Amino acid sequence: MPQFLHEGKAYLTLAVGCTGGRHRSVAVAKWLYNSLRGRREITVSLSHRDRSR
């Protein structure tokens, strides 16, 4: 993350998926979100593409 910010990047998109998209991908996405949201130098958002399935 420090190098990414140092380079002046405006945004970063991370996508996580698994077969079916209902188990590991959701858990990993939530873990990433919770791990990153406490940093004061970045804004973090989480969305689940297939939530309505």
N, CA, C and O of each residue as an XYZ file, in Angstrom:
212
protein
N       0.799     -1.188      0.000
C       0.000      0.000      0.000
C       0.856      1.273      0.000
O       0.522      2.216     -0.717
N       1.944      1.337      0.773
C       2.740      2.560      0.765
C       3.264      2.928     -0.626
O       3.223      4.097     -1.010
N       3.750      1.954     -1.374
C       4.265      2.242     -2.722
C       3.146      2.705     -3.652
O       3.338      3.611     -4.464
N       2.005      2.091     -3.530
C       0.833      2.471     -4.329
C       0.482      3.936     -4.081
O       0.254      4.689     -5.027
N       0.439      4.340     -2.818
C       0.129      5.732     -2.470
C       1.249      6.667     -2.912
O       0.984      7.777     -3.374
N       2.488      6.228     -2.776
C       3.628      7.045     -3.162
C       3.606      7.359     -4.658
O       4.014      8.445     -5.069
N       3.136      6.423     -5.463
C       3.065      6.633     -6.909
C       1.938      7.561     -7.317
O       1.843      7.935     -8.486
N       1.076      7.944     -6.376
C       0.010      8.898     -6.664
C      -1.212      8.305     -7.349
O      -1.970      9.024     -8.000
N      -1.405      7.018     -7.208
C      -2.570      6.378     -7.812
C      -3.849      6.905     -7.167
O      -3.883      7.155     -5.962
N      -4.899      7.074     -7.971
C      -6.156      7.622     -7.467
C      -7.056      6.550     -6.854
O      -7.761      6.814     -5.880
N      -7.036      5.345     -7.420
C      -7.877      4.291     -6.873
C      -7.320      2.916     -7.221
O      -6.500      2.757     -8.125
N      -7.791      1.946     -6.479
C      -7.398      0.556     -6.687
C      -8.654     -0.290     -6.553
O      -9.420     -0.120     -5.604
N      -8.869     -1.184     -7.478
C     -10.007     -2.093     -7.418
C      -9.487     -3.509     -7.204
O      -8.637     -3.988     -7.954
N      -9.997     -4.165     -6.187
C      -9.670     -5.558     -5.924
C     -10.929     -6.381     -6.154
O     -12.008     -6.005     -5.695
N     -10.806     -7.475     -6.845
C     -11.937     -8.369     -7.068
C     -11.563     -9.758     -6.588
O     -10.474    -10.253     -6.879
N     -12.465    -10.380     -5.856
C     -12.237    -11.709     -5.312
C     -13.399    -12.585     -5.758
O     -14.558    -12.183     -5.655
N     -13.097    -13.771     -6.249
C     -14.172    -14.653     -6.681
C     -13.867    -16.101     -6.391
O     -12.714    -16.481     -6.185
N     -14.918    -16.909     -6.379
C     -14.777    -18.353     -6.259
C     -15.965    -18.982     -6.969
O     -16.933    -18.295     -7.295
N     -15.896    -20.255     -7.202
C     -16.986    -20.952     -7.870
C     -18.262    -20.796     -7.052
O     -18.316    -21.192     -5.888
N     -19.271    -20.226     -7.661
C     -20.528    -20.003     -6.961
C     -20.591    -18.646     -6.282
O     -21.677    -18.086     -6.134
N     -19.456    -18.104     -5.866
C     -19.393    -16.770     -5.281
C     -20.128    -16.599     -3.973
O     -20.531    -15.484     -3.643
N     -20.313    -17.652     -3.224
C     -21.127    -17.540     -2.021
C     -20.373    -17.820     -0.726
O     -20.920    -17.618      0.359
N     -19.157    -18.272     -0.817
C     -18.489    -18.695      0.405
C     -17.164    -17.981      0.619
O     -17.111    -16.943      1.278
N     -16.100    -18.534      0.065
C     -14.772    -17.969      0.315
C     -14.629    -16.547     -0.192
O     -14.013    -15.715      0.474
N     -15.182    -16.252     -1.356
C     -15.014    -14.899     -1.897
C     -15.632    -13.858     -0.976
O     -15.069    -12.778     -0.796
N     -16.770    -14.168     -0.400
C     -17.427    -13.241      0.525
C     -16.590    -13.084      1.786
O     -16.397    -11.967      2.266
N     -16.099    -14.174      2.319
C     -15.286    -14.119      3.535
C     -13.994    -13.353      3.298
O     -13.592    -12.551      4.141
N     -13.340    -13.584      2.174
C     -12.084    -12.886      1.872
C     -12.351    -11.401      1.625
O     -11.581    -10.554      2.077
N     -13.416    -11.083      0.924
C     -13.754     -9.672      0.679
C     -14.017     -8.945      1.994
O     -13.560     -7.817      2.180
N     -14.742     -9.573      2.897
C     -15.005     -8.960      4.203
C     -13.721     -8.796      5.006
O     -13.528     -7.779      5.672
N     -12.839     -9.797      4.944
C     -11.568     -9.706      5.663
C     -10.725     -8.546      5.132
O     -10.171     -7.765      5.906
N     -10.633     -8.442      3.799
C      -9.883     -7.339      3.202
C     -10.461     -5.987      3.611
O      -9.728     -5.076      3.994
N     -11.771     -5.874      3.526
C     -12.447     -4.630      3.900
C     -12.135     -4.254      5.349
O     -11.746     -3.121      5.631
N     -12.305     -5.198      6.254
C     -12.050     -4.921      7.672
C     -10.582     -4.618      7.950
O     -10.268     -3.826      8.839
N      -9.694     -5.237      7.205
C      -8.264     -4.998      7.399
C      -7.847     -3.617      6.910
O      -6.950     -3.002      7.487
N      -8.481     -3.128      5.860
C      -8.061     -1.869      5.246
C      -8.844     -0.646      5.721
O      -8.343      0.474      5.618
N     -10.040     -0.830      6.230
C     -10.890      0.326      6.523
C     -10.391      1.210      7.654
O     -10.811      2.363      7.746
N      -9.525      0.722      8.507
C      -9.019      1.524      9.611
C      -7.889      2.467      9.231
O      -7.470      3.286     10.049
N      -7.393      2.368      8.016
C      -6.290      3.232      7.591
C      -6.806      4.627      7.279
O      -7.786      4.782      6.550
N      -6.159      5.624      7.820
C      -6.640      6.988      7.638
C      -6.311      7.566      6.272
O      -6.950      8.529      5.848
N      -5.335      7.006      5.573
C      -4.924      7.581      4.292
C      -5.731      7.071      3.100
O      -5.532      7.530      1.976
N      -6.644      6.119      3.338
C      -7.434      5.578      2.229
C      -8.909      5.480      2.600
O      -9.263      5.389      3.775
N      -9.752      5.498      1.591
C     -11.181      5.262      1.750
C     -11.477      3.890      1.154
O     -11.042      3.588      0.043
N     -12.207      3.071      1.880
C     -12.482      1.697      1.448
C     -13.988      1.499      1.322
O     -14.758      1.952      2.169
N     -14.396      0.823      0.262
C     -15.804      0.445      0.125
C     -15.870     -1.025     -0.266
O     -14.917     -1.582     -0.809
N     -17.008     -1.639      0.020
C     -17.205     -3.063     -0.262
C     -18.546     -3.229     -0.957
O     -19.558     -2.692     -0.507
N     -18.550     -3.969     -2.045
C     -19.808     -4.313     -2.700
C     -19.745     -5.748     -3.170
O     -18.689     -6.247     -3.560
N     -20.880     -6.399     -3.127
C     -20.983     -7.782     -3.571
C     -21.806     -7.803     -4.858
O     -23.005     -7.524     -4.839
N     -21.172     -8.126     -5.951
C     -21.802     -8.086     -7.260
C     -23.022     -8.992     -7.354
O     -24.035     -8.595     -7.930
N     -22.949    -10.180     -6.810
C     -24.027    -11.155     -6.950
C     -24.847    -11.327     -5.689
O     -25.361    -12.413     -5.426
N     -24.971    -10.297     -4.927
C     -25.667    -10.372     -3.632
C     -27.131    -10.804     -3.770
O     -27.650    -11.499     -2.897
N     -27.790    -10.407     -4.836
C     -29.215    -10.707     -4.999
C     -29.487    -12.140     -5.446
O     -30.645    -12.556     -5.480
N     -28.465    -12.896     -5.786
C     -28.689    -14.287     -6.240
C     -29.105    -15.196     -5.124
O     -29.327    -16.386     -5.348
